[in-house]
Amino acid sequence: MAPSSSVISKLKVQLKLCISRLRMVQQKDTAIAKQQRRQMAHLLELGKDESARIRVENIIRSDITTELLEILELYCELLLARIGLLEAKECDPGLEEPIKSIIYAAPRTDVKELQQARQLLVEKYGKEFALEAIENSDGKVAERVLKKLKVEPPDPELVTLYLREIARTYGVDWPRGERKQDGGDDENNDNPSGGEAVKTLEEPLTTEELTKATPPRDLGPKSPVSIAPPSPSTDNLSPRVKLPGPPELKPGAKMTGLKKQRPTTQAQSDPKGMSDDDLNNRVGGKIPDVDELARRFAALKR
């Protein structure tokens, strides 16, 4: 027999591999069962009930196997969590059921990692312990494991329930006409008066009630600006609404210089703003009259 420490270390690694492998097998079987259910729905839609009843037994067996693998996965997780108790020479009473259930069920599965873990457990506890687990002489193997490993044809009622569930899931009318009958019952329940709709009219409101009634808030045109009332915690009891306007532009230094030069240029270009002397000097003087011309001629003769 190998030393206990080396067997425990190998068993710890092997249990981790078993858990991951069992999960992968469950996912694979679930995907295959989903495809098979779709095929069963197609057979029911075509009216091939006998073929569907035979093939649905494979789906039932696949579901049972998946449940068995899930139970064995839980047992492996339990042994991995309590790996310290496996170092004892004798089997712990709390671990006797999962260990013997794995030894009993591992050869009936296709998971190699689980069979290798079974060999390590047999090596750890001896052949007599393994023989008790295989024969289940002391009844320590879990009852649900024994039930899942039974090889027997499924109950006809279970087959019918499977077919009904598949038909309901994929929207197939099976058995024929059952959905129509259910629909007729629902309609009868909805109209208890024999199909005649009963109208319930409310009494009109009186004039006093109408005058007392408050008009709805949504009545009339709405203002585009809405003011939210101030909260009790704020000090601003009369809030003001600032509407967004165009941004205020400040003139730069260059624009300020141009504004200073603009009055002088306007004065030069606009004669209305000029004085008489400036206008006379710019145009060349006003037109002289006859007396002025005579006076000028007399000055030139001198």
Beta strands, then each sheet from edge to edge (+ up, - down):
end
